[in-house]
Amino acid sequence: MSVSLLQIPQLRELEEKYARILGPGVLMERAGKAAADFISDLYPAPARVTVVCGPGNNGGDGYRTAIELLKKEYDVNVVQVAGKTPKSEEAIAALAEWEKLGRTTYTDPYDTPKADIVVDAIFGIGLERPLKDEFLDAAMWFNERRALHVSLDIPSGLNSETGTWVGDRAGCKADATISFLSGKVGLFTGLGPDACGRVKMENLGISIPLTKISLLEVKDFKHVCAPRLKNTSKADYGRLGVIGGGKGTVGAALIAARSGLYMGAGRVYVELLEDGMKLDPFCPELMFPSKINIDEMDAIVIGPGLGFTEQAKQRFIDCLKSKAALVIDGDALTMIAQDEEILSLVTHRFAHTVLTPHAAEAARILRLPVEEITKDRLSRALDLGILTGAVNVLKGAGTIVTQRSSVSWINPTGSPALATAGSGDALSGMIGAMFAQHFELMDCVLSAVYLHGAAVEGLNSSVLAGDIAPLASTRLEELRASYQRHFHPLKEEEKTIEWEDS
C-alpha cells in the first residue's frame, strides 16, 4: 500500500509533530504555496480570484493562498466570512500579512466582484456541526458562481472520514480539491467524489506514515500486470465455475461467466440451476455441465441469479465446504443474511472467500437500515470483515475493500456507467478469473475491483454489463504493455513488413 489515507486523529498528530519540528505557520505557508501552484495549473493568470476564508486554520490556508496568488499576478479578493476573527495564531498572522498588502477584505461574498475562480477555505476537517448562518450562505454563494470552484483540503461541510455531509446539509461542491498532508477517506467514497471533483494530494514536503487505509493503485497488484509466459496453455490459467441462473435470471450467471473468460480464466463452467441451456451462442467457449464438479474447480462464483430454492441452498453449502476460492455475490449474500448455518460456514472457511455486497446486501447481513451503511461506508465494511472473516468488497462510489485485519483500500476508479443491471455480476466473474489464475488473494481482489472501474473511466452514460469485462481486458493489456516497457531490458521491436525480396 502506498497512498495512505489518514483519519482525523492521525492528521492532528502529524500537524502537531511538524509544527514543533518546522516552527509555527510553516505548514500553512507551504499549503498556501501548494494551493496557488495547483490553481495556476488549472487556470493560468491573469484571472480574477475570490478566496472565502473561515475562522479556523482552513481560513489561514486561504489567506496564504491569496498572498501567493497575488505574487503570481492574479487579481485576488478575500472574504473573511462575517468578519469572524481567526482562532489560531497562525491564521491570525496569515490574515495580518494579507491586510498589509492593502487589498480590500470583504465580510460578505455577495459584495465581491465577479470572479473566474472561487476558492473555498471556510472549514477543513473535523467539522462536527452542519453549516449554518453566514457560513451556509458563503457555501451557497460558492456553489452558485459560474467559475472554477476549488476547495482547500476538503469541501466545507463534507465529513472527511465518511464522505457524507455533516448533519445531512450540503456544503461546498468543488470542481477540484487539493488535500493537504494526505488524502482523506471522505474524498473518495460516498458523496465525496461528487463534492470534491478532481483531487490532488499534497504532502507539504513531509513524510506521511503508512496506515491501514489506502487508496488503491496499480502498484498494489503489480504481479497481475506482469506479461504471461509464452509457453503456457489453458490449463495454466485455471478452472472457474459459476453457479447461479435460477428461473428468469440466467443472464446474471452468463455475465459473470463471460467476464471470467475475458479476464483470463483458462476454462469456465456454468451450472444453471433451473435452465437446460447447453450453449451460449454469444460465447460458445463457455461449458454447461448439468452439475459442476466443485472439487475440480480452482475458483467458484456463486450467487448471480441463484434464487432461494433448497437446491440453491445445498449448492451454496457444497461450495462453502470445498477448498476452492469462493466469490459470493447476489442471492448467496442474502442467504448469508437469512441463515445462521450458512453464516457459520462462511466464517469457518479456510479457503479464500470474498463477499461482494452492495449497500442493501450489506445492510441485510449486518441487520441494519441501508442508511446506516451509506452514512459510514468504511466502518460498515470493516464490520462485515469482522462478522464474516472474509475479504469484503462493498460496492458503490469509491468501492471499499477490507480484510478482517482492518487493512482497507478505497478504489478511485469508476464512473456512473457502472450503475447498470449486471455490473456486479461482471465484477464477481472478474474476481473469480483472477483466483482461477492463482494470483495471490489481495492481488486477485484489488486488480479486479480496479479494472472493473477503470473499464468505464470517462464514460458518463450506462454501458451494458456484458461490455465491462472486455473493456477491462483492454485496460489490463495496456497495463501489461506498460509493465513490459518499464521492467524489460529490451524495448519492443517495431516489426515492419518487407513486401519484396531484397
N, C-alpha and C positions, 0 to 999 in steps of 0.2 A: 504494500500500500504506500502511495507516495503523496497524494494530496490530502493532507489532514483537514478535517472539519472540526473546529474547536467549539465547545459549548461555553456558555457564559462564565462559569467559574474558572475555566482554563484560560479564557481570554483575559479576565480581570487579573489573574495571577501573572500572566505574561506581561500585561501593561505595567503592573506594579514593579515587576522584576527589572524591566528595561528602563523604567523611569529612574530607578536607583542607579543603574549602570550608566545610562546616557545623560541623565540630568533632566530636569523638568522641561516639558514643552518640546523636546526633540522629536518624539514620535509624532506629535501634532504637526510640527513643521514638515516632517517627511510625508505625512499624509496629505498635506496641502500641495506639496510639490508633485506627488504621485497623481493626485486628482487632477491637477492642472495639466499635466502631461497627457493623462487619459482623455480629458476633454478636448485638448488640442488635436489629438489623433482623430477624434470623432468629427470635429468641426473646426477647421483651421481659422485663425484670426485673419482679418478683423471680423468681429461679431459682437453682438450685444448679449451680455450675460446678467442674469439676476440670481443671486445666491440667497436662499432663505434659511436663516440660522435660528435654531432653538437655543435654550438656555444651558444645555449641557455641553459635554466635550464634542459631541457631533457638531454643534454650532461652532465650537472652536475650530474644528476641522474646516468648516465652511468659511470662516474668516481667513484662515491661512490659504485656502484655495483661491479666494477672491484676490488676495495680495499677489499670489503667484500668477494668476491670470492677467492682472494688470501689467506685470512685468513682460508678459507675452503679447502685449498690445491689444488686449480685448477691452471693450468698453463695459466696465463692471459696475453693477449696483448691488448693494447688500440690504437685506431686510432683517432687522433684529425684531423678531416677532413680538408684538405688543410691548416692545421696549423692555422686555424681561432681561434683567442683569444676569450675565453668565455666572454659573455656580462655582466653577473651579478657577484656580489661579492661572492655569494655562490658557483657558478660554478667555478670561479677563484680559490677559496680556495680548492675546491674538486680536481681540476687539480694539484694544488701545492702539495697537500698531496699525490696524486698518484706519482708525479715525485720524491718525497722524497724517495720512495721505490726503486728507482734505476732501474726501468724497462724501456725498450725501448718504446717510444711513437712514433707511425708512423703517417705520414700525408696522406698516400695513402693506402687504404685497400689491394690493389693488391700486396703490398710489404710484407704483413704479412704471417707468417707460416700457414700451413693448420690447420683448427680448427674443433673440434667436435661440438662446439656451437658458433653461431654468435648472437650478441646482437645488436639490433637497438636502439640507443639513439640519433638519428640525429635530429629529430624535434618532438615536442609534439603537444599539442592543439594550436589552434589559427593561424596555418599556413594559410596565405592568398594568396601566390603565388605558382605556381607549382614548383616542384623540378627541378633544372637545374644545369648545370656545374658539379662541383665536388660532389655536394650533390646528384644529379641524378646518377652519376657514382657509388657513395657509395651505393645507394639503389639497383642498378643493381648488384653490387658485392654481396651484402647481399642475393639477391634472387637467385643468381647463385650457391651459396655454397651448397655442399652436406653435410648438417649439420642440427642440430636442430636450428630453427630460432625463436628468442624470441624478441618481441618488448616491450619497456618500455612505459607505459601509453597508447600509441596508435601507430599503424604502421605509420611511417613517410610518409607524403603525403596524408593521409586519413583525410577528413573533419570530425571532431569529432561530429558534430551536424547533418550531413546529411547522413553519410555513403557513400559518393561519393569521388572520387579522386579530389583533388584540381586542378582546371584547366584541368580536364579530363586526367591528366598524372599520370599513375600508379606509385605507390611508393613501399614501402617495404611490402612483403607478409609473414606473420608470421605463425608459427605453434602454437604459444602460445603468449598471451599478458597479462601482468599484468597492470591493470588500477588503478592508484593511486587516493586516496580520495574517488572517487565514480565511477560508470560506466558512460559511455557516450552514448548518443543515437546512434551515428555513429558506435559504436562497434557491434550493434545488429540488424541493419536493412540495406537494400540495399546491397552494396558491402562489408559492414563491416564484416559480418560473414566469408566471404571467405578470407578477408585480415587479420583478427585477429586470426583465429584458435580458440584454447581453450582460454577462458577468465577467469582470476581470478581478483576479485575486492578486493583491499586492502585499508582500510580507514586510515591507518597510525596512528591508535590509537586516532583518533579524532571523535567527534560526527558529523554525517552528517545530515543536516536538511531534513525534508520531503519536497518534491516538487510535482508539478502537473504531473510529468512524472516519471514512474517507470517501472521496469522490472517485468513482470507478474510471479507470484509464486503461488504454490498450496494454500498457506495460504490466497491468495486473494479470493478464492472461497471455503473455507473450509466447509461451510454448505452443499455444494453439496456432499462432501466426507463423511458425516455422514451416517452410515448404515440406511437402510429403516426399518420402524417399521414392525413387523411380522403380525400384524392384519390389513392388507390392501388388497385392490382389485384393479383391473384395473381402476375402477372409481376414485381412489385416485390419479392416475398419468396422468389424463387429456386426452383431445381430441386434436389431432393435425390434421389440414387439410393441404394438399399440392395441390396447383392449378398450373397446367402447362401442359407440354406434348402436345404441338401442333404437327402438322403433321411432322413426321420424327424425333421428339425429345422426344418421350415418355420416353426414358431411363433416361433423366435428372430428371424428376419428380419421377421416380421409385427409383433412387439412393437416392434422398432427403427423400422419404417416408420410405424406408428401414432403412436409417440411423436414422430416428426418432424413429423407433421401437427398434433398437439396443441400443439407448441411453436412453430408459426407458419410452417413452410415453405410456400411457395405451392403447389408440386406435388411429390408424392412418387411415385417409380417403384421398383418392386420386381422384381428379377431373381432368380428361384428356379432354382437350378442343376439340381435333379432332381425338379421337380414341374410339372405342366402347369396349375397354378392360374391362372385368368384373372380371378377376382373374389374379394375378401374380403367375404363377406356382412355381417360386423360392421363393416366400414369400407369401403364401396363407393367412397370418394373415392380410394383407392389405385389406381394403374395398374400393369399387369403386362405389360410388353413381353417378348417372348421373349429379347431381349438389349438391355440399356440402352446407348444411345449415350453413352459416357463423356465424349466431348468436349462434349456439350451440358449436362452437369451442372455446377452451381456447387459442389456438395459430394457426397461419396460416403461411405457407411458400408460397410465390407467386413469380413466375418468372422462375424457372428451365424449359427451353424449352417452355415457354409460347407462343411465337410468337407475332405477332403485328396486329392481326385481331381486328375488332370492338368488337367482343365477348371478346377477351382477355383484351382489354382496359376497358370494362364495368365491368368485374370481378375484375380487379385491383381497380377500383373506389369503387366497393362494399366493398372490403376488407378495403380500406382506411377509409371508413365511419363506419366501425364496431368498436366494443370495444375490439376485440381480440388483443393479442400481435401479431405483424406482423414482419416477416423476409422477406426482399425484396432482391431478387437476380436476376441474369441473365437478361432476356429480360425486366423484370419490371424496372430494373435500367436504361436501355436505354429509356424506356418510360418516366421516370422522366426527362431525359436529353432533350427529344424531345417535351414535352408537359407541358406548364406553368400551366395548370389547375391541372394536377397531382402533379407537384411540390408543388403547393399551398396546396393541400390536405395533402401532406406529412408533410409540415411544421406546419400545424394547427392541427395535430393529438394529442389527449390527451393520447391515449393508447400507450403502449411500442412499439417502432418502431426501427428496426435495418436494416441498409443497409450493404451489404457485397460485395463491388466492388473490382475488380482487377484494375490494373493501367489504362487500356484502358477505363473501365467503369467510373472510377473516372474522367478521362480526359474529357469524354463526358459530364458528369454532370457539371463540372466546366468550360467547354468550353475552355480547354487548350490543347496544344500538350501533348502527352504522356510523352515526355522528361521532361516537367515541373513537372510532378508527380514524376518521378523517381529521379530527382535531389534533391528533398527535400520532402521526403515522409511524415514526421511528419507534416510539415506546411500545406501540401495539405490535409492531413487527418483532421486537425483542421479546415481548410476552409470548408470541407464537413459538419462538425458538425454545423458550423455557418450558412451555407446555408440551410441545411435541418432540423435542430433542432433535428435530430435523433442521436442515437448511430451509429457510423460508424466503420466498420471493413475493413481496407484497406489491402487486402491480398497481400502476397509476402514474400520474405525472411525477417524475422522479421516483421510479421503481426502487424499492429498498430491498437489499439482500442481507439477511442476517444469519449468523451462526449461533448455536446455543451459547457459545463463549462470549457473546455480545459483540464480537467483531462484525462490523457492518460496512456496507458500501451503498452509496446512492448513485444511481445511474443518470448521467446527464443527457443521454441521447434519447431521441424520440420526437414525436410530433402528434398533433391531433389526428393525423391519418390512422393512428393505431386504434382510434375509437370506432371500431367496426367489429361486427359479429365474426367470431372465429380467430381473432388476433391472439387470444390467449392459448388457443389450441395450437397455433403455429409456434408459439414460444415453447410450449411443453414438448413438441416434437423436436425442436431445435436443441433443447437441453438433453433430451434422450439421445439424439445423434452424437453429441459430444461424449456422453458416457459410453456409448457403443464403441467409440474410437479409443477408449481407455485413457483419456486425459485425466489429470488429477481432479479431485472433487470440485474445488473452487474455480479451477480453470474452466471446467465444463459449464458451471452455472454463470459465472461472470461473462464469459465470452458470448454465450447465447443471449443473455439479457442485453449486453451492449450492442451486439449486432442486430438484434430484433429492433432496437430503437434506431440504430444507425441506418437501417434499411429505408426508413421513411424520413430521414433528416431533410428539412427543406420543403417537405410536402405538407400542404395545409388542408387538402381535401382528403376524403376517405379513399383508401385503396382496398381491393379485395384481400381478404386474409390469405388466400392462396398465393398472392403475389409477394408476400412479405419474405418468405424464405428464399425465393430466387433472387430478390434484391439483396438480401443479407449475404447470400453466397457470393455475389459480386463484390460486396464490401470486404468479405474475407479474402477474396482473391487479391484485392488491392493491398490489404494489409500484408499478405504473404509476399507480394512483389516488393513492398517497402522493406520488409524484414530481409529479403534476399539481397536487396541493394545495400542495406546497412551492414549486414554481417558477413556476406560472402566476399572473399578477396578479389574475385574476378567480376568485372562488370558483364552484364548480359551482352552477348554479341548481336549486332544487327545482322539479320540474315537477308541478304539480297538475292534475287533470282537472276541467274545468268541464262538468258534465252538462247544464246548461240555459243557454239564451241569456240574457244579462243584459238 
